[in-house]
Amino acid sequence: MTKIEVVARTVDADAVRRQVVAAGATGYTSLPAVTGLGHHGAHEGRQLFNDRDALTLVITVVPDDRADDLIEGLRSLLEHTAGVMFVSDTYVSRPHYFR
């Protein structure tokens, strides 16, 4: 199994979630208002006046045979917007949920 985590601007998170669903993932977790420190400096988790300054973390797990297409699609999306993607091998307690 492959775990894919994407931190993106909240305004772009819907596009990330659509890519995940289109790739055949059986689900995802979306965590709004995440905080962190990265290439562009510190990010606060709160939304001041709109969702343009906030970040969302989208996490999904897919079978290995679906991962490459999803990763490529997300890479393409992230070429045009701010964000970062983490990809790792993972194990799950109920693999049949992900098929």
Protein Blocks (a to p, Z undefined) as FASTA:
>chain_A
ZZddddddfklmmmmmmmmmmnopabdcddehiacddfkopadfbdfkbmklpccddddd
ddfklmmmmmmmmmmmmmmpgcdddddddddfblmlmZZ
